Amino acid sequence: MNPLELNYQLTRRRFLNRTSAGLGAAAVTGLLNPQLFAANDMNGNSGAMGRPHFPAKAKRVIYLFMAGGPSQIDIFDPKPKLKELNGQELPPSVKGEQRITLMTRNQKQLLVAASPMKFITAGESGQVMNEHLPNLGKVSDEIAIIRSITSEPINHDPAVNMMQTGAGRAGRPCIGSWLSWGLGSENKNLPDFVVLLSGNTGQPVITRYYHSGFLPSRHQGVHFQSKGDPVLFLTNPKGIDLQTRGELIDGINRLNQRRLDVVGDPEIEARINSFELAYRMQSSVPDLMDLSSESKQTHEMYGTNPGEVSFANNCLLARRLVERGVRFVQLYMRDWDMHSNIIGRMPDNCKVIDQPIAALITDLKQRGMLDETLIIWGGEFGRTTYCQGDLKETFGRDHHPRCFSMWLAGGGIKGGITHGQTDDFGYNVVSDGVHVHDLQATILHCLGIDHERMTFRFQGRDQRLTDIGGNVVQPLLV
């Protein structure tokens, strides 16, 4: 057990439970009144680290995860030479010993497929991107495009695990959970880590992608639904009012506290915390999720429609969440698994994300929040230069972890730059490669964390997000 987890604070709940057999309505008031929290629970440094290792540029993160693997050579890394080589077999020297998935391993030929997309040069910095991202182009001077991300897993599930947890195998804590555990909360009425989903097709987004792994379970991501009850079972059942529910929770937690005092299991502490948080969320979440309170101009800027499930709505919700102090907001957008019809699907997907992402960056900047909010965009891997199946108008691309593109913006990031270079095929990194662990180390650095020092003792060793690798990519930092 981590020594940090044994250092329980004298919280409001423990004081009340040891000095009263039951406080009835007063207990309800205590659950809702933040002034009754112990001082160390209410500051922004209530995590296991106590405080960041060094002054942080960013305080919170919005991670825009494009589940399925966006094609780098069709979005941010154009390769003009592919037009000359279109339809020719990919040279064996380019592929080398790299693995190929079962979906294309038995193809007779791996034929080079030039991108059917056109590209624009945007901003004073001259960032290059797909022409179907005109709004993102207007804020391109705020973003740092990385063309040389590299990973190992070649299939979706281990690749998402690698990107989120630092390892291809399941069971480890994701980055949002690490930050919740290490840095703690800025808002006790909402979770530290919130997950929002959109998209209809492609790879499933399963709960272990935002799980706490071996960290205490209270640090796992909480999925907010965009329609209906924002959190399952948050609404009181018929015949139960707020006071009755508060008294019920108080009684359950007194029993849990008695057991905690006996066995010292941190999972019991996590359960107590989750009951209390759920109670407070009954007041805070409905107001948060009510987008109708936003101005007409804001809805026009994001392209949102209150009551709908959409990526645009989730981007606006992300701003509202970080505005209220949520530490880590993860937006999963499915639909990027393009094994076919790049020419038809890519413009549609770009249109879905273009306006709301640009609006999110603009909105945060106007509110003075961009400098303290780190935005991450990317998927679990990239796509192959060669086509999947026959080279025809509806061709697609297979998985490719060896090199792909992502971008960062906001807290601690130098905007208007492009980092890393790939070969003429968009198949291999030529210079300034950024491994997934390097990316994770850089993200933690922006939040004031030395990735080698934020560790949790588990299975006989000091575990960390970046495993045994990772170097901060200094050229990306201001």
SULTAUR-V361804 format. One record per residue. N is the residue number from 0. OMEGA is omega in whole degrees, -180 to 180 (none if undefined). D_LAST is the distance of its C-alpha to the last C-alpha in Angstrom with 2 decimals. Layout:
n=N omega=OMEGA d_last=D_LAST
n=N omega=OMEGA d_last=D_LAST
//
This chain:
n=0 omega=-180 d_last=37.76
n=1 omega=180 d_last=34.44
n=2 omega=180 d_last=35.22
n=3 omega=-179 d_last=32.53
n=4 omega=179 d_last=34.53
n=5 omega=-177 d_last=37.67
n=6 omega=-178 d_last=36.33
n=7 omega=179 d_last=37.44
n=8 omega=175 d_last=36.91
n=9 omega=-176 d_last=39.89
n=10 omega=178 d_last=39.04
n=11 omega=-176 d_last=41.05
n=12 omega=-179 d_last=42.70
n=13 omega=179 d_last=43.97
n=14 omega=-178 d_last=45.33
n=15 omega=-177 d_last=47.17
n=16 omega=-178 d_last=48.55
n=17 omega=-177 d_last=50.00
n=18 omega=180 d_last=51.53
n=19 omega=178 d_last=53.09
n=20 omega=-180 d_last=55.00
n=21 omega=-172 d_last=53.48
n=22 omega=177 d_last=52.14
n=23 omega=-177 d_last=52.84
n=24 omega=179 d_last=51.31
n=25 omega=178 d_last=49.43
n=26 omega=178 d_last=47.60
n=27 omega=179 d_last=46.54
n=28 omega=-180 d_last=45.22
n=29 omega=-180 d_last=43.32
n=30 omega=-175 d_last=41.63
n=31 omega=-172 d_last=40.38
n=32 omega=-177 d_last=39.59
n=33 omega=-179 d_last=36.09
n=34 omega=-179 d_last=37.32
n=35 omega=176 d_last=39.53
n=36 omega=173 d_last=36.73
n=37 omega=-174 d_last=36.22
n=38 omega=-177 d_last=33.48
n=39 omega=176 d_last=31.44
n=40 omega=-171 d_last=31.63
n=41 omega=179 d_last=30.27
n=42 omega=-177 d_last=26.99
n=43 omega=-176 d_last=23.69
n=44 omega=-176 d_last=23.87
n=45 omega=-180 d_last=27.20
n=46 omega=-177 d_last=26.14
n=47 omega=180 d_last=27.37
n=48 omega=-175 d_last=24.42
n=49 omega=176 d_last=25.25
n=50 omega=178 d_last=21.66
n=51 omega=180 d_last=18.23
n=52 omega=178 d_last=17.94
n=53 omega=-177 d_last=15.06
n=54 omega=-176 d_last=13.33
n=55 omega=171 d_last=11.92
n=56 omega=-179 d_last=9.24
n=57 omega=176 d_last=11.71
n=58 omega=-176 d_last=15.45
n=59 omega=-172 d_last=16.96
n=60 omega=166 d_last=16.92
n=61 omega=-176 d_last=18.75
n=62 omega=180 d_last=19.65
n=63 omega=-173 d_last=21.50
n=64 omega=-179 d_last=23.67
n=65 omega=-172 d_last=25.81
n=66 omega=-180 d_last=28.74
n=67 omega=176 d_last=30.74
n=68 omega=178 d_last=28.23
n=69 omega=180 d_last=27.08
n=70 omega=-177 d_last=27.98
n=71 omega=-176 d_last=25.03
n=72 omega=176 d_last=27.26
n=73 omega=-177 d_last=28.41
n=74 omega=-172 d_last=25.11
n=75 omega=-174 d_last=21.96
n=76 omega=-176 d_last=23.32
n=77 omega=-179 d_last=26.43
n=78 omega=-177 d_last=28.89
n=79 omega=-177 d_last=31.40
n=80 omega=-179 d_last=33.50
n=81 omega=178 d_last=34.59
n=82 omega=178 d_last=36.79
n=83 omega=-174 d_last=38.79
n=84 omega=-175 d_last=39.16
n=85 omega=179 d_last=39.80
n=86 omega=177 d_last=42.68
n=87 omega=-180 d_last=42.74
n=88 omega=178 d_last=42.45
n=89 omega=-179 d_last=39.10
n=90 omega=179 d_last=39.59
n=91 omega=-179 d_last=40.16
n=92 omega=179 d_last=37.85
n=93 omega=-179 d_last=34.89
n=94 omega=-179 d_last=35.75
n=95 omega=-178 d_last=36.67
n=96 omega=-177 d_last=37.35
n=97 omega=180 d_last=35.00
n=98 omega=176 d_last=36.63
n=99 omega=-178 d_last=37.86
n=100 omega=179 d_last=38.79
n=101 omega=-177 d_last=42.44
n=102 omega=180 d_last=42.07
n=103 omega=-176 d_last=41.86
n=104 omega=-176 d_last=43.18
n=105 omega=175 d_last=46.70
n=106 omega=180 d_last=45.99
n=107 omega=179 d_last=48.13
n=108 omega=172 d_last=45.33
n=109 omega=-172 d_last=41.55
n=110 omega=177 d_last=41.31
n=111 omega=180 d_last=38.18
n=112 omega=178 d_last=37.30
n=113 omega=180 d_last=35.35
n=114 omega=175 d_last=33.17
n=115 omega=-178 d_last=35.20
n=116 omega=171 d_last=32.10
n=117 omega=-175 d_last=31.00
n=118 omega=178 d_last=27.42
n=119 omega=171 d_last=25.69
n=120 omega=-169 d_last=22.93
n=121 omega=174 d_last=20.85
n=122 omega=177 d_last=18.57
n=123 omega=-179 d_last=17.62
n=124 omega=179 d_last=15.44
n=125 omega=178 d_last=18.64
n=126 omega=-178 d_last=17.76
n=127 omega=-180 d_last=21.01
n=128 omega=179 d_last=22.60
n=129 omega=-178 d_last=26.06
n=130 omega=-180 d_last=28.00
n=131 omega=175 d_last=28.78
n=132 omega=-176 d_last=25.23
n=133 omega=-180 d_last=25.50
n=134 omega=176 d_last=23.97
n=135 omega=177 d_last=20.86
n=136 omega=-179 d_last=20.76
n=137 omega=178 d_last=20.63
n=138 omega=-174 d_last=17.28
n=139 omega=178 d_last=15.98
n=140 omega=177 d_last=13.29
n=141 omega=-171 d_last=11.61
n=142 omega=174 d_last=11.86
n=143 omega=180 d_last=10.87
n=144 omega=176 d_last=14.33
n=145 omega=-178 d_last=15.22
n=146 omega=-169 d_last=18.72
n=147 omega=175 d_last=19.45
n=148 omega=180 d_last=19.77
n=149 omega=-179 d_last=22.92
n=150 omega=-180 d_last=25.29
n=151 omega=-175 d_last=28.95
n=152 omega=-175 d_last=31.07
n=153 omega=177 d_last=32.82
n=154 omega=-167 d_last=34.33
n=155 omega=-172 d_last=32.84
n=156 omega=178 d_last=33.56
n=157 omega=180 d_last=32.25
n=158 omega=176 d_last=29.24
n=159 omega=177 d_last=28.26
n=160 omega=-179 d_last=28.97
n=161 omega=-177 d_last=26.71
n=162 omega=-175 d_last=23.75
n=163 omega=-172 d_last=24.42
n=164 omega=-179 d_last=25.79
n=165 omega=179 d_last=24.81
n=166 omega=-179 d_last=28.43
n=167 omega=-179 d_last=30.81
n=168 omega=-180 d_last=33.58
n=169 omega=172 d_last=34.14
n=170 omega=-180 d_last=34.20
n=171 omega=180 d_last=30.80
n=172 omega=176 d_last=28.51
n=173 omega=-174 d_last=25.93
n=174 omega=178 d_last=22.28
n=175 omega=178 d_last=23.12
n=176 omega=176 d_last=25.90
n=177 omega=-178 d_last=23.86
n=178 omega=176 d_last=21.51
n=179 omega=-179 d_last=24.63
n=180 omega=-174 d_last=26.31
n=181 omega=-173 d_last=23.56
n=182 omega=180 d_last=22.07
n=183 omega=-170 d_last=25.14
n=184 omega=170 d_last=25.71
n=185 omega=-179 d_last=24.81
n=186 omega=-177 d_last=27.94
n=187 omega=179 d_last=31.25
n=188 omega=178 d_last=32.91
n=189 omega=177 d_last=30.80
n=190 omega=174 d_last=29.71
n=191 omega=-167 d_last=26.32
n=192 omega=-176 d_last=26.09
n=193 omega=-180 d_last=27.57
n=194 omega=177 d_last=28.37
n=195 omega=-177 d_last=29.42
n=196 omega=171 d_last=31.28
n=197 omega=-178 d_last=32.27
n=198 omega=-171 d_last=33.95
n=199 omega=-174 d_last=37.50
n=200 omega=176 d_last=37.80
n=201 omega=-173 d_last=36.39
n=202 omega=176 d_last=35.31
n=203 omega=174 d_last=36.03
n=204 omega=-174 d_last=33.35
n=205 omega=-170 d_last=35.00
n=206 omega=-178 d_last=34.43
n=207 omega=172 d_last=33.40
n=208 omega=176 d_last=30.15
n=209 omega=-178 d_last=29.15
n=210 omega=-178 d_last=31.33
n=211 omega=178 d_last=30.71
n=212 omega=-179 d_last=32.59
n=213 omega=173 d_last=33.61
n=214 omega=178 d_last=31.59
n=215 omega=-170 d_last=33.71
n=216 omega=180 d_last=34.58
n=217 omega=-179 d_last=33.36
n=218 omega=178 d_last=29.80
n=219 omega=180 d_last=30.64
n=220 omega=177 d_last=29.50
n=221 omega=-179 d_last=31.86
n=222 omega=173 d_last=32.81
n=223 omega=177 d_last=33.23
n=224 omega=-178 d_last=35.73
n=225 omega=-178 d_last=35.35
n=226 omega=-179 d_last=39.11
n=227 omega=178 d_last=41.83
n=228 omega=-177 d_last=41.15
n=229 omega=174 d_last=37.33
n=230 omega=-175 d_last=37.90
n=231 omega=176 d_last=41.16
n=232 omega=179 d_last=43.92
n=233 omega=-179 d_last=41.91
n=234 omega=178 d_last=44.77
n=235 omega=174 d_last=47.84
n=236 omega=-180 d_last=50.97
n=237 omega=179 d_last=54.01
n=238 omega=180 d_last=55.80
n=239 omega=177 d_last=52.79
n=240 omega=-174 d_last=51.21
n=241 omega=-179 d_last=48.06
n=242 omega=179 d_last=50.05
n=243 omega=180 d_last=51.97
n=244 omega=178 d_last=48.86
n=245 omega=179 d_last=47.30
n=246 omega=178 d_last=50.47
n=247 omega=180 d_last=50.53
n=248 omega=179 d_last=46.99
n=249 omega=179 d_last=47.81
n=250 omega=178 d_last=50.88
n=251 omega=-176 d_last=49.11
n=252 omega=175 d_last=46.38
n=253 omega=176 d_last=49.00
n=254 omega=178 d_last=50.57
n=255 omega=-179 d_last=47.26
n=256 omega=178 d_last=46.53
n=257 omega=178 d_last=49.90
n=258 omega=179 d_last=49.17
n=259 omega=180 d_last=45.69
n=260 omega=-179 d_last=47.35
n=261 omega=-171 d_last=49.69
n=262 omega=178 d_last=47.52
n=263 omega=-179 d_last=43.96
n=264 omega=-179 d_last=42.55
n=265 omega=178 d_last=38.94
n=266 omega=175 d_last=39.74
n=267 omega=175 d_last=42.25
n=268 omega=179 d_last=39.63
n=269 omega=179 d_last=37.48
n=270 omega=176 d_last=40.52
n=271 omega=-180 d_last=41.15
n=272 omega=-177 d_last=37.59
n=273 omega=176 d_last=37.83
n=274 omega=-178 d_last=41.12
n=275 omega=179 d_last=39.80
n=276 omega=179 d_last=36.58
n=277 omega=180 d_last=38.71
n=278 omega=-180 d_last=40.94
n=279 omega=180 d_last=38.19
n=280 omega=177 d_last=36.71
n=281 omega=178 d_last=40.04
n=282 omega=-172 d_last=39.12
n=283 omega=-172 d_last=35.36
n=284 omega=180 d_last=35.09
n=285 omega=178 d_last=37.65
n=286 omega=179 d_last=35.93
n=287 omega=-173 d_last=32.51
n=288 omega=-178 d_last=33.95
n=289 omega=-177 d_last=35.89
n=290 omega=-179 d_last=33.94
n=291 omega=178 d_last=36.84
n=292 omega=178 d_last=35.48
n=293 omega=-177 d_last=32.60
n=294 omega=177 d_last=33.33
n=295 omega=-180 d_last=34.77
n=296 omega=179 d_last=31.79
n=297 omega=179 d_last=29.43
n=298 omega=178 d_last=31.75
n=299 omega=-179 d_last=31.94
n=300 omega=-179 d_last=28.18
n=301 omega=-173 d_last=27.82
n=302 omega=-175 d_last=31.24
n=303 omega=173 d_last=32.45
n=304 omega=-179 d_last=36.03
n=305 omega=178 d_last=36.70
n=306 omega=179 d_last=38.77
n=307 omega=170 d_last=37.66
n=308 omega=-176 d_last=35.83
n=309 omega=176 d_last=32.99
n=310 omega=179 d_last=29.38
n=311 omega=177 d_last=28.91
n=312 omega=-179 d_last=30.49
n=313 omega=176 d_last=28.31
n=314 omega=178 d_last=25.08
n=315 omega=176 d_last=26.52
n=316 omega=178 d_last=27.60
n=317 omega=177 d_last=24.14
n=318 omega=-180 d_last=22.90
n=319 omega=180 d_last=25.98
n=320 omega=-179 d_last=25.41
n=321 omega=176 d_last=21.87
n=322 omega=-180 d_last=23.14
n=323 omega=173 d_last=25.80
n=324 omega=176 d_last=23.58
n=325 omega=-172 d_last=24.00
n=326 omega=-172 d_last=21.45
n=327 omega=179 d_last=21.45
n=328 omega=-179 d_last=22.95
n=329 omega=176 d_last=23.90
n=330 omega=174 d_last=25.39
n=331 omega=171 d_last=27.59
n=332 omega=179 d_last=28.89
n=333 omega=174 d_last=31.70
n=334 omega=-176 d_last=33.36
n=335 omega=-178 d_last=31.07
n=336 omega=-169 d_last=33.61
n=337 omega=174 d_last=34.88
n=338 omega=178 d_last=37.64
n=339 omega=171 d_last=39.43
n=340 omega=173 d_last=39.17
n=341 omega=-174 d_last=35.64
n=342 omega=180 d_last=36.86
n=343 omega=-173 d_last=38.11
n=344 omega=-176 d_last=35.63
n=345 omega=177 d_last=32.24
n=346 omega=180 d_last=32.58
n=347 omega=180 d_last=33.74
n=348 omega=178 d_last=30.87
n=349 omega=179 d_last=28.30
n=350 omega=-180 d_last=30.16
n=351 omega=-174 d_last=30.06
n=352 omega=-169 d_last=26.27
n=353 omega=-176 d_last=25.22
n=354 omega=-177 d_last=26.13
n=355 omega=179 d_last=25.26
n=356 omega=177 d_last=21.74
n=357 omega=178 d_last=20.99
n=358 omega=180 d_last=22.74
n=359 omega=179 d_last=20.78
n=360 omega=-179 d_last=17.40
n=361 omega=-178 d_last=19.17
n=362 omega=179 d_last=21.00
n=363 omega=180 d_last=18.14
n=364 omega=179 d_last=16.36
n=365 omega=-179 d_last=19.74
n=366 omega=-180 d_last=20.28
n=367 omega=-175 d_last=17.08
n=368 omega=-174 d_last=16.24
n=369 omega=-179 d_last=13.51
n=370 omega=-180 d_last=10.69
n=371 omega=180 d_last=12.71
n=372 omega=178 d_last=13.93
n=373 omega=177 d_last=12.60
n=374 omega=179 d_last=14.71
n=375 omega=176 d_last=15.94
n=376 omega=174 d_last=18.53
n=377 omega=179 d_last=20.90
n=378 omega=-175 d_last=24.24
n=379 omega=174 d_last=25.90
n=380 omega=179 d_last=26.36
n=381 omega=-176 d_last=26.97
n=382 omega=-175 d_last=30.24
n=383 omega=173 d_last=32.56
n=384 omega=180 d_last=33.18
n=385 omega=-178 d_last=36.87
n=386 omega=173 d_last=38.66
n=387 omega=-175 d_last=40.29
n=388 omega=-179 d_last=43.99
n=389 omega=177 d_last=45.49
n=390 omega=178 d_last=43.48
n=391 omega=-173 d_last=44.50
n=392 omega=-178 d_last=42.99
n=393 omega=-177 d_last=42.16
n=394 omega=174 d_last=40.45
n=395 omega=-179 d_last=37.67
n=396 omega=-179 d_last=35.40
n=397 omega=-179 d_last=35.46
n=398 omega=178 d_last=32.79
n=399 omega=-179 d_last=30.36
n=400 omega=-171 d_last=27.91
n=401 omega=175 d_last=27.30
n=402 omega=178 d_last=24.51
n=403 omega=-172 d_last=23.11
n=404 omega=171 d_last=20.24
n=405 omega=172 d_last=17.90
n=406 omega=178 d_last=14.90
n=407 omega=176 d_last=12.17
n=408 omega=174 d_last=10.95
n=409 omega=-168 d_last=10.07
n=410 omega=175 d_last=8.96
n=411 omega=-175 d_last=5.64
n=412 omega=177 d_last=5.54
n=413 omega=-178 d_last=4.78
n=414 omega=174 d_last=8.36
n=415 omega=179 d_last=11.27
n=416 omega=172 d_last=11.10
n=417 omega=-174 d_last=13.85
n=418 omega=176 d_last=13.72
n=419 omega=-179 d_last=17.04
n=420 omega=176 d_last=20.54
n=421 omega=-178 d_last=23.88
n=422 omega=-176 d_last=27.40
n=423 omega=-180 d_last=29.61
n=424 omega=-174 d_last=30.92
n=425 omega=-173 d_last=27.71
n=426 omega=-178 d_last=29.31
n=427 omega=175 d_last=27.53
n=428 omega=179 d_last=24.08
n=429 omega=-179 d_last=24.21
n=430 omega=175 d_last=20.86
n=431 omega=177 d_last=17.64
n=432 omega=179 d_last=19.29
n=433 omega=177 d_last=17.54
n=434 omega=178 d_last=20.20
n=435 omega=179 d_last=20.42
n=436 omega=175 d_last=19.98
n=437 omega=178 d_last=16.70
n=438 omega=-179 d_last=15.49
n=439 omega=178 d_last=16.95
n=440 omega=-180 d_last=15.48
n=441 omega=177 d_last=11.90
n=442 omega=179 d_last=12.99
n=443 omega=179 d_last=14.56
n=444 omega=179 d_last=11.69
n=445 omega=-180 d_last=9.74
n=446 omega=176 d_last=13.14
n=447 omega=-175 d_last=13.49
n=448 omega=169 d_last=15.91
n=449 omega=-173 d_last=16.82
n=450 omega=179 d_last=18.48
n=451 omega=-176 d_last=21.22
n=452 omega=177 d_last=22.23
n=453 omega=-174 d_last=22.60
n=454 omega=177 d_last=26.08
n=455 omega=-178 d_last=29.36
n=456 omega=-179 d_last=32.71
n=457 omega=180 d_last=34.67
n=458 omega=172 d_last=37.47
n=459 omega=178 d_last=37.41
n=460 omega=178 d_last=33.79
n=461 omega=-178 d_last=30.40
n=462 omega=175 d_last=28.85
n=463 omega=-178 d_last=25.17
n=464 omega=-175 d_last=23.24
n=465 omega=177 d_last=22.19
n=466 omega=179 d_last=25.79
n=467 omega=-178 d_last=25.89
n=468 omega=173 d_last=22.94
n=469 omega=172 d_last=19.23
n=470 omega=178 d_last=16.34
n=471 omega=-179 d_last=12.65
n=472 omega=-173 d_last=11.13
n=473 omega=180 d_last=8.48
n=474 omega=179 d_last=7.97
n=475 omega=-170 d_last=6.88
n=476 omega=176 d_last=3.78
n=477 omega=none d_last=0.00
//
